Amino acid sequence: MANSLYEFGMIGLGVMGRNLLLNMADHGFAVIGFDKDTEKAQALESSASAGTRVKGVVSLEEMISQLQKPRRVMMLVPAGKPVDDVLASLHPLLEPGDIVIDGGNSHFTDTLRRVSSMKDAGFHFMGVGVSGGEQGARTGPSIMPGGDKEAYAHVKPMLEAISAKVNGEPCVAYLGKGAAGHYVKMVHNGIEYAIMQLISESYRLLKAAGLNNDQLHQVYKEWNEGEMQSFLLEITADIFLQNDDKSGQRLVDVISDKAGSKGTGKWTSQEAMDLGVPATVIDTAVAMRTISAFKDERVEAAKVYEEPKIPVSAETKLFISQVKDALQFATIMCYAQGMAMLYNASTAHQMDIPLPEAVKVWRGGCIIRSALLGTFYAALKQAPEVPNLLLNKAVADIVKSKEHNTRAVVVQAAQAGLPAAGFMAALSYFDAYRTEKLPTNLVQAQRDYFGAHTYQRIDMPGSFHTSWQHHS
Ligand code: 6PG
């Protein structure tokens, strides 16, 4: 009987659910998927590889009854209420010890709540981040599991089998307690937003220097071949060559500049504020998507305020190399801010996130995968407790080698009136972080002056208040 049962069940056979399940089947696991939509259930079976054991059903009861015990069930449904609805319908069908995995982009606070309510009901629940899109799900995603460690042991062989591999190592690892998996995925997405924003700014700057789409393709292709290799640069290079059937132009030139978002970048920014960890490049990326939506107002403002019409000053070849360095520099700031969030959240939310493992998992399969993560992984393996990547010597050496050109790019962007808020935020973060004495002593004086909020002194311990004298 046990042999005719299935080893893994999936709820939600959209693009991600179907492809993940087919990936499992390709690795020899017998799998069953449920979706209310008959077409989706059928599509699962019809797209299965020959010789694999895959079944699609339209009844949740049927799926649950055909799973080996303890049952292993993953759901890939939209975040929010749909996850709670699925859990409610699963409750009467499950038995104590069964394992339920939420593989969607759920907010980590929702996951924390569900971990505790599912535990009270006797079930194991895990929040697991999955990155890599449609292609990644089928051929090897990056997987970020967190939560119930006992449950993880039951799904580890499957997740390791289906994940991307880098140097033979799977891009999946246990990432900590509670909602750690979804927390790490949220930060991944925040970094994703920030790097995408920086690449888009580099595109604007290179366009201002006169590069056409073919040249842009060539530049990003070359950048992607060296130390800056990354998935996002790879797809960027491709994008400039894509033709549009409808207009006959390059597709990128007919796409509206209003960017959408599902909210995970905003969550990262909100959480960074709550956590008290600066994530300014991520904040800026979120804000730039927001400002992109104000198209009508921007059109009006463009009539009111003229562009400075000052060309970028460096000659083209030099400028391209400056932008290249600035992009690498600012990208490091994005990762540093995201990693600093993980470092602090690990303690603040009692998640015990193993930082080197998080970086290891991000090296392949996910949207932010890049050669840089290999450097960070090596650095963190040697010194896992570093609170900020910028304090690591190997990282500092790269940053220092790119600093001069980053300043050159920011200056030219400012003079030419080109929007480069991400680059500016990255440089400002760096300058503040590396400054031993910030001017915030004056802020403390102001707070004490108007609100008696007290201040600390540099020459003796304790809190002080002064009756400030009015001189003007
Ligand atoms: C991934 C992506 C994925 C999704 C983003 C898009 O890791 O595979 O991050 O989760 O494509 O959430 O987010 P926005 O729609 O907010 O840009």
Residues whose N, C-alpha, C, O or C-beta is under 5 A from the ligand:
A	BS01	6PG	V130 S131 G132 G133 N189 G260 S261 K262 G263 T264 I367
